[in-house]
Amino acid sequence: MPSHTSIDINFLLAIIDSWDGNHPTFGPDFFNVKVDGVSIFSETFDQWNRPKTYTSVHNILTSRTNLGFTGRFPDRAYDMALEEAFQGIAHTSDTLTIEWFVSGTGSLGNLSESYDESFAIDNVEVVLNGVVPEPLTILGAGTAIGFGAAFKRTLAKKKVDKG
């Protein structure tokens, strides 16, 4: 990756099936995101109007309907490009690892093995912010500008000589 100062992670998130938020018996159900091993997002989601930690702002929730999975539970779709936690993430490395995963006890005592708390991501886009041009790019642009200016002076001199 080119040199940069931060990243934005844009994606669509589907919370599918029976997410139970912070319910004392069936929860908690966490959706997590790590960037290069560092947690940047860890929130509970709920499909039943129970307590949860995630509250969407900026009209992030795009749908609350059955999205074609089990049909027993309502599903929700979120445009996480609008979520501030995924914007301006400090990052300068030339490699990037993003992890999306669930955690919590869930309805079976281990959410990672649960049958009714699922998620999906789509339209993933990573934006590099503060991209610094490579030295050759700067040198190339400077050289082109220099030749352009020299060519313009030569043309102007020829017009004066003919005049």
C-alpha positions as CSV (number, residue, x, y, z in Angstrom):
1,M,0.0,0.0,0.0
2,P,1.2,3.5,-0.6
3,S,2.3,5.7,2.3
4,H,-0.8,7.0,4.2
5,T,-1.8,8.4,7.6
6,S,-5.1,6.7,8.3
7,I,-7.8,4.6,6.7
8,D,-11.6,4.5,6.4
9,I,-13.4,1.1,6.3
10,N,-16.7,1.3,4.5
11,F,-19.0,-1.8,4.4
12,L,-22.6,-3.0,4.7
13,L,-23.4,-5.1,7.8
14,A,-26.3,-7.5,8.0
15,I,-27.3,-8.6,11.5
16,I,-29.1,-11.8,10.8
17,D,-31.4,-14.0,12.9
18,S,-31.8,-13.9,16.7
19,W,-29.4,-11.3,18.2
20,D,-30.2,-10.8,21.8
21,G,-28.2,-7.7,22.8
22,N,-27.5,-7.6,26.5
23,H,-30.2,-10.0,27.5
24,P,-29.3,-11.7,30.9
25,T,-30.1,-15.2,29.6
26,F,-29.6,-15.2,25.9
27,G,-26.9,-12.5,25.5
28,P,-24.7,-10.8,25.3
29,D,-24.2,-10.9,21.5
30,F,-21.2,-8.8,20.3
31,F,-20.2,-7.9,16.8
32,N,-16.4,-7.0,16.8
33,V,-13.9,-5.5,14.4
34,K,-10.2,-5.4,14.8
35,V,-7.6,-3.7,12.7
36,D,-4.1,-5.2,12.8
37,G,-5.1,-6.9,16.1
38,V,-6.4,-3.8,17.8
39,S,-10.1,-3.6,18.7
40,I,-11.9,-0.7,17.1
41,F,-15.5,-1.8,17.4
42,S,-17.2,-4.1,19.9
43,E,-21.0,-3.6,20.4
44,T,-24.0,-5.7,21.2
45,F,-26.8,-5.9,18.7
46,D,-30.4,-6.8,19.3
47,Q,-33.4,-7.8,17.1
48,W,-36.0,-7.8,19.9
49,N,-35.9,-4.3,21.4
50,R,-33.9,-5.5,24.3
51,P,-31.0,-3.6,25.9
52,K,-28.0,-3.3,23.6
53,T,-24.8,-1.2,23.4
54,Y,-25.0,-0.2,19.7
55,T,-27.2,2.7,18.8
56,S,-27.1,3.8,15.2
57,V,-26.8,7.4,14.3
58,H,-26.8,9.3,11.0
59,N,-29.5,6.9,9.6
60,I,-27.0,4.0,9.5
61,L,-29.9,1.4,9.8
62,T,-31.1,0.9,6.2
63,S,-33.5,-2.0,6.7
64,R,-35.3,-3.9,9.5
65,T,-37.1,-6.7,7.8
66,N,-36.6,-10.4,6.8
67,L,-33.7,-10.3,4.4
68,G,-34.3,-13.9,3.2
69,F,-32.5,-16.0,5.8
70,T,-34.5,-18.2,8.3
71,G,-37.6,-16.1,8.3
72,R,-38.1,-16.7,12.0
73,F,-36.3,-13.5,13.1
74,P,-36.2,-9.9,11.7
75,D,-32.9,-9.0,10.1
76,R,-31.2,-5.6,10.0
77,A,-28.9,-4.0,7.5
78,Y,-26.5,-1.2,8.4
79,D,-24.4,1.1,6.2
80,M,-21.3,1.2,8.4
81,A,-19.6,3.8,6.1
82,L,-21.6,6.3,8.2
83,E,-20.3,4.9,11.6
84,E,-17.6,7.2,13.0
85,A,-15.7,4.3,14.5
86,F,-14.7,3.2,11.0
87,Q,-13.5,6.6,9.8
88,G,-10.0,8.1,10.2
89,I,-8.5,5.0,11.9
90,A,-4.8,5.7,12.5
91,H,-2.8,3.5,10.2
92,T,0.6,3.8,8.4
93,S,1.7,0.2,7.8
94,D,2.1,-1.1,4.3
95,T,-0.1,-4.2,5.2
96,L,-3.6,-4.3,6.7
97,T,-5.5,-7.1,8.5
98,I,-9.2,-6.5,9.3
99,E,-11.1,-9.1,11.4
100,W,-14.9,-9.2,11.7
101,F,-16.2,-11.7,14.3
102,V,-18.8,-12.4,17.0
103,S,-18.3,-13.0,20.7
104,G,-20.3,-13.4,23.8
105,T,-22.2,-16.2,25.5
106,G,-25.2,-16.1,23.2
107,S,-28.1,-18.5,23.5
108,L,-25.9,-21.6,23.5
109,G,-23.3,-20.4,26.0
110,N,-20.8,-19.8,23.2
111,L,-21.8,-17.3,20.5
112,S,-19.1,-18.5,18.1
113,E,-20.9,-21.9,17.9
114,S,-24.4,-20.5,18.0
115,Y,-26.9,-21.4,15.3
116,D,-29.1,-18.3,15.4
117,E,-26.8,-15.3,15.6
118,S,-25.3,-14.6,12.2
119,F,-23.9,-11.7,10.3
120,A,-22.8,-10.8,6.8
121,I,-20.7,-8.1,5.3
122,D,-20.7,-6.7,1.7
123,N,-19.3,-3.9,-0.4
124,V,-16.1,-3.6,1.6
125,E,-14.0,-0.6,0.7
126,V,-10.8,0.6,2.4
127,V,-9.9,4.2,1.8
128,L,-6.3,5.4,2.3
129,N,-6.2,8.9,3.8
130,G,-3.2,11.3,3.7
131,V,-1.6,9.4,0.8
132,V,1.9,10.7,0.3
133,P,3.1,10.5,-3.3
134,E,6.2,8.4,-4.0
135,P,9.4,10.5,-4.5
136,L,9.5,9.5,-8.2
137,T,6.0,10.8,-8.7
138,I,7.0,14.2,-7.2
139,L,10.2,14.2,-9.2
140,G,8.3,13.2,-12.4
141,A,5.8,16.0,-11.9
142,G,8.5,18.5,-11.2
143,T,10.4,17.5,-14.3
144,A,7.3,17.8,-16.5
145,I,6.6,21.3,-15.1
146,G,10.2,22.3,-15.6
147,F,10.1,21.1,-19.3
148,G,6.8,22.8,-19.8
149,A,8.1,26.1,-18.5
150,A,11.2,25.8,-20.6
151,F,9.2,25.0,-23.7
152,K,6.9,28.0,-23.1
153,R,9.9,30.3,-22.8
154,T,11.4,28.9,-26.0
155,L,8.1,29.5,-27.9
156,A,7.8,33.1,-26.5
157,K,11.4,33.8,-27.5
158,K,10.7,32.5,-31.1
159,K,7.7,34.8,-31.3
160,V,9.8,37.8,-30.2
161,D,12.5,37.0,-32.7
162,K,10.0,36.7,-35.6
163,G,8.2,39.9,-34.6
